[in-house]
Amino acid sequence: MKIGLNGSVMEASEAVISVYDHGFLYGMGLFETFRTYKGKPYLLDRHMKRLQSGCEQIGIRYRPDLLVISGLVMELLAANGLEDGYVRMTVSAGVAELGLPSGDYDEPNVLLLVKALPPANDAVHMHGRELRLLQTRRNTPEGDIRFKSLHYMNNIIAKRELLASGATAGAEGLMLSREGWLAEGIVSNLFFVKDGVVCTPSIATGILPGITRERVIELAQEAGYRTEDGLYGWEHLLEAEEIWLTNSVQELVPVTMLSDTSGKSIKVSGGEAGEVTRRLLLLYRQTTAAGSDAVQT
């Protein structure tokens, strides 16, 4: 497998990062995941804006170059025999003294990984998946808002709970905030429709301000739907007409089964993706086909 490290493409087995990197020692680092369409990273400008803003707030001096990153992604796809792929870009703090830092990090490490996208099957996709309520609560964000940081223990604990719960294959787990509000999935943001309104939990609950979440809100508004972000409880999902999840790799994923922590389940939108979900997914895919917000090299 070929990877990118600090702008160079190499075999993964040849890549070396120091044990004194504060990304390893203290979790000081951020990452972005996105995918490509026809070899071009989608919404790369938004991902890099979020990444740069987070780096500034935690003292990592990193300024992304969109054209360089886009070119390196295309090079890595070709080197790994992929036309399109899932991309993870990590910026770790870099080498520093043992102990907490006394200043900014001037020489971060930048790691780029790619892998094949999961096989597409729209017929199966439209049947949706189970969303299982978890006992694991969403931890509080690192700062005023949640960073996409290297500290992912909360998500991993939630994933372990989901795997042990007996949920159906491919199910996603749903975490509540400490106060009991709907928060987000393990690797996804949450949407639902109630009385024709497209609803999503507020950033104030401590969720990640997802890039696909942001884009779907825009598309819903452009399509004439009323949108709302707020504080919602489990009972709001039980009354929802439609539910779906978003992330940058899987796009919009319908939820057609809702399960509580005991495993008691109810069917959502008749067991198929709802009308609003289908329409927004179509609009989303039209923007990716048009190359909207993708970096052109």
HELIX and SHEET records of a PDB file:
HELIX    1   1 ALA A   12  GLU A   14  5                                   3    
HELIX    2   2 HIS A   22  TYR A   26  1                                   5    
HELIX    3   3 LEU A   44  ILE A   58  1                                  15    
HELIX    4   4 LEU A   66  ALA A   79  1                                  14    
HELIX    5   5 ASP A  122  HIS A  127  1                                   6    
HELIX    6   6 MET A  153  ALA A  164  1                                  12    
HELIX    7   7 ILE A  203  THR A  205  5                                   3    
HELIX    8   8 ILE A  211  GLU A  222  1                                  12    
HELIX    9   9 TRP A  234  LEU A  238  1                                   5    
HELIX   10  10 SER A  269  GLY A  271  5                                   3    
HELIX   11  11 GLU A  275  ALA A  290  1                                  16    
SHEET    1   A 6 SER A   8  GLU A  11  0                                        
SHEET    2   A 6 LYS A   2  LEU A   5 -1                                        
SHEET    3   A 6 ASN A 109  LYS A 115 -1                                        
SHEET    4   A 6 TYR A  86  SER A  92 -1                                        
SHEET    5   A 6 GLY A  29  TYR A  37 -1                                        
SHEET    6   A 6 LYS A  40  PRO A  41 -1                                        
SHEET    1   B 8 LEU A 182  GLY A 185  0                                        
SHEET    2   B 8 GLU A 172  LEU A 176 -1                                        
SHEET    3   B 8 ARG A 129  LEU A 133  1                                        
SHEET    4   B 8 GLU A 251  SER A 259  1                                        
SHEET    5   B 8 GLU A 242  ASN A 247 -1                                        
SHEET    6   B 8 ASN A 189  LYS A 194 -1                                        
SHEET    7   B 8 VAL A 197  PRO A 201 -1                                        
SHEET    8   B 8 THR A 227  GLY A 230  1                                        
SHEET    1   C 5 LEU A 182  GLY A 185  0                                        
SHEET    2   C 5 GLU A 172  LEU A 176 -1                                        
SHEET    3   C 5 ARG A 129  LEU A 133  1                                        
SHEET    4   C 5 GLU A 251  SER A 259  1                                        
SHEET    5   C 5 SER A 265  LYS A 267 -1                                        
END                                                                             
